[in-house]
Every structure is written in structure tokens, then in C-alpha cells.
């Protein structure tokens, strides 16, 4: 039976096989999405043709698509827009509401008459997706959009966050200097620094981190299917911490081991462990994950955390069954429940009718009996007994 907490996982299916077949984005889809994002980046770079007082230094593709941690045919993109012309964060924050307002207008203005009337303002590149874009919400930090992209004849919704900021790290002599500045700011200002670390966040995945990205995909899938109040970036922080501190940076770790370690941390309420030791800063928030690049940026609060703890505890028991079933079924060379039933009924029929054992590759009646009792025991323990009689 499929796990209630991993509902698409088939009985006897390994987590590696599940991720490969269900969670890892198809190569063609990923290429199509990245190409579409590139058109958005080109379009944003021409923001200064409409608002000439803006000077864009750089646009960084972040979010799950930019970091390579998206799963399935989903697209979650963060575009961090670094602006020139500001010497301090406080001076930038004075203009930030107007910048967000202008970005919102610029991205959603699809009226061709307005472009013809203000012909000298028209960007040289106006992508097709602009006609489908809509604003989801606006905050003090960013504008969240949705747009539709055509992929293989079907429409795919792209979730796009545009986050304006300045390159505060480039203005300082190292990250420690930035941390001191953040520490001196009031709590309502500190949150505006988080996005400045996006380039450092992407570096966390350099150097053969494919397996860690798969663990992140699995955690994101788990939290979505169980409707948990867990941010995607919290899943990334957790997976990276497990990889470095529990798996000893073993790049070939077994997925069920990594997933179990992550769940055990959540279930035992040990999330304060996630605060990186090298920051030298104690967490101000009990039960919070902190961004490993920015110790002042909590990625989860205690709101809804009890549901996460309870779900992790229940999932752990399910994972134990997955691990035992996977090991036992691998022992006899089967992958799915249907194959196990096949072996059981074939061995029972052969013993009843005295058919040649060579049909399934066994060489003696004793070995046939061993296979029969082994498959029957597995079915009795793991699957409903009534199906095994």
C-alpha cells in the first residue's frame, strides 16, 4: 500500500527510483523553463527605458529553479534585482516602495495602445508571456506574480517573485562586516538584508550536490502533500545540514537514510541544532531554521511547528516500513508489490502441482520452499493478509 505521507510512492519502490520517476524535473521541462526565465530577465533589464532614474547592476536567478531544487513540472523562480545608485540600505529602503510599485506596473502593463502612444518608452524586447501575467500579492519585500507558459501543448503556471535590493555585501569588507550592520538594525529592517545573500546561497550547491538536491525535492514533496507550514528554503537548509553533519558529506548516501535523519530532527524538535556553528551566533528563535549564509534570517517560526513534529513522527514509522520492504524485496530481486504476489502464487502453484522448479530459476524443492515461505512472510507482514491466502 502506498504511504499515506508519501502518497505517490509505490510499495517496494525505493526512494531513489521514486525521485527519479516522479520528482526530478524532466530535462526538456527544465530547459524550457530556464529559457522562459531568460526572457523575463532580458525584459527586466530594460526597466530603465521606462524609468530612467533606475540603474540595474545585476539580476540573479534564484528560487528552486535557479538553484536546481525544483521538483516535477513546477516552476518557482526568484529574480533578485540589484540596483546601483545607493550607498546604504537605509537610503535604498526609502525608495523601495516606489521601486516595487514601478516593477509591478512594468511587468503587468500589456496594453498595446499605451506602448504605441509612448513609443519612445517601449522596450525592444516584450515577451509573449506578459499577456498572461498577474499579480498574486505585493509585500514590503517583493512582488509575486504568476504567468502561464506553453510546454508540450499544455499550459504550465510559473510562480515568479521579483525582489529588489542592493549589493550590500559588495559594499563591505567581508560578510562579518555585513553581519555587524544587520545586528545594529531594528528587527523590522533586518529582513530586507536576507535577499542580499542569494549569490552565496547558490554557492552552497556547488561541487556535486545532486543527491542533496534530490533530498531537498523529497522534503518539499513531503511538506506539500502533508500541507505543512514549512517554507521551501527551510527544506533546503535542513537537507544541507543533514548532509554535512549527519551524513559526513557522503555524496553517495542512501536516500532513505538522509530522509530519516531529516525527519528525526523534526520529530525530536531539535531544529535549534541547524544553526551553523561557524556563525558564532546563537539562535534567537527556538524551533527555527536559520539561513546558513545569514544567521539573522529565520526560515521557519514556531507557528504550526507542532503539526510538523507530529507528521514527521508518523512519517518515520512509515519510512521504517519502506526501508524494510525495500531491503527484503531487493533480496529476491523484485521492485513492486505485484511482482511479489507473482512470486508467491507461482511458488505455491508449483509446489502444489509439482511443476519443474527451473521455470523461475531455482534448482531444488528445498529452495522453492524457501522462496515460498519468504514471499508469504513478506506479504503477511507488509500487506493485507486476506490478499495472501
Order of alpha helices (4+ residues) and beta strands (2+ residues): alpha-alpha-beta-alpha-beta-alpha-alpha-beta-beta-beta-alpha-alpha-alpha-alpha-alpha-alpha-beta-beta-alpha-alpha-alpha
